[in-house]
Amino acid sequence: MNRLLSTISLTKRAGKLLMGFDQVKDAVLKGEAEIVLTASDLSEKSRKGMDLICEAENIESFTLPISMDEFAYEIGKRTGIIAVTDPGLAGKLRTMLSRETEK
């Protein structure tokens, strides 16, 4: 999980991370988001809303074993929804997430 948080932090420093429901929704609808990640303690209503948008636009969405407070510590903003706009970084996160689920 530390590598996952480090990669998310790197994505923010690279300027390829979007945060918050509205900003992520706009990026998904415009085709700018490569992957959407949600916090484990995000409200069910927000999670379902984002999942529907991602499904309609064929964007992968993952719920992480990371809380909004952990996001806040790593990226400087307490949020439950983030999107990665860089294909390379999104691919790296996908690989990490697939390894996590295989364990």
C-alpha positions as CSV (number, residue, x, y, z in Angstrom):
1,M,0.0,0.0,0.0
2,N,3.0,2.3,0.6
3,R,4.0,2.0,-3.1
4,L,0.4,2.8,-4.1
5,L,0.4,6.0,-2.0
6,S,3.8,6.9,-3.2
7,T,2.7,6.6,-6.9
8,I,-0.4,8.7,-6.2
9,S,1.8,11.3,-4.6
10,L,4.2,11.2,-7.6
11,T,1.2,11.6,-9.9
12,K,0.1,14.8,-8.0
13,R,3.7,16.2,-8.2
14,A,3.6,15.6,-12.0
15,G,0.4,17.6,-12.3
16,K,-1.5,14.5,-13.6
17,L,-3.9,14.1,-10.7
18,L,-7.4,15.5,-10.4
19,M,-9.3,15.6,-7.1
20,G,-12.9,15.8,-6.1
21,F,-16.2,14.6,-7.6
22,D,-16.9,17.5,-9.9
23,Q,-13.4,17.8,-11.4
24,V,-13.1,14.0,-11.9
25,K,-16.6,13.8,-13.4
26,D,-15.7,16.5,-15.9
27,A,-12.4,14.8,-16.8
28,V,-14.2,11.5,-17.3
29,L,-16.9,13.0,-19.5
30,K,-14.2,14.8,-21.6
31,G,-12.2,11.6,-22.0
32,E,-9.2,13.0,-20.1
33,A,-9.2,10.6,-17.2
34,E,-7.3,7.3,-17.6
35,I,-8.3,5.8,-14.3
36,V,-10.5,6.8,-11.3
37,L,-9.7,5.8,-7.8
38,T,-12.0,6.1,-4.7
39,A,-11.3,6.0,-1.0
40,S,-12.6,3.2,1.1
41,D,-14.6,5.5,3.3
42,L,-16.3,7.4,0.4
43,S,-20.1,7.7,0.8
44,E,-22.1,5.0,-1.0
45,K,-24.0,7.7,-3.0
46,S,-20.9,9.3,-4.3
47,R,-19.3,5.9,-5.1
48,K,-22.4,4.7,-7.0
49,G,-22.6,8.0,-8.9
50,M,-19.0,7.9,-10.0
51,D,-19.2,4.2,-10.9
52,L,-22.1,4.9,-13.2
53,I,-20.3,7.8,-14.9
54,C,-17.2,5.7,-15.3
55,E,-19.1,2.7,-16.7
56,A,-20.9,4.9,-19.2
57,E,-17.6,6.3,-20.4
58,N,-15.7,3.0,-20.2
59,I,-13.2,4.2,-17.7
60,E,-11.8,1.9,-15.0
61,S,-12.7,2.7,-11.5
62,F,-11.2,1.1,-8.3
63,T,-12.0,1.4,-4.6
64,L,-8.7,1.6,-2.7
65,P,-7.9,0.3,0.8
66,I,-7.1,3.9,1.6
67,S,-9.1,6.4,3.6
68,M,-9.8,10.0,2.7
69,D,-7.5,11.0,5.6
70,E,-4.7,9.0,4.1
71,F,-5.3,10.7,0.7
72,A,-5.2,14.1,2.6
73,Y,-1.8,13.2,4.1
74,E,-0.3,12.1,0.8
75,I,-1.8,14.7,-1.6
76,G,-2.6,17.6,0.6
77,K,-6.4,17.6,0.1
78,R,-9.0,15.5,1.9
79,T,-11.0,13.9,-1.0
80,G,-12.6,10.6,-1.7
81,I,-12.3,10.6,-5.5
82,I,-9.2,11.1,-7.6
83,A,-8.4,10.6,-11.3
84,V,-5.1,10.1,-13.1
85,T,-4.8,11.7,-16.5
86,D,-1.4,10.3,-17.5
87,P,-1.6,6.9,-19.4
88,G,1.8,5.7,-18.0
89,L,1.1,6.5,-14.4
90,A,-2.4,5.0,-14.8
91,G,-0.9,1.8,-16.1
92,K,1.5,1.6,-13.2
93,L,-1.4,2.0,-10.8
94,R,-3.4,-0.7,-12.6
95,T,-0.5,-3.1,-12.3
96,M,-0.1,-2.4,-8.6
97,L,-3.8,-2.8,-8.0
98,S,-4.0,-6.1,-9.9
99,R,-1.1,-7.4,-7.8
100,E,-2.9,-6.4,-4.6
101,T,-6.0,-8.3,-5.6
102,E,-4.0,-11.4,-6.5
103,K,-2.7,-11.6,-2.9
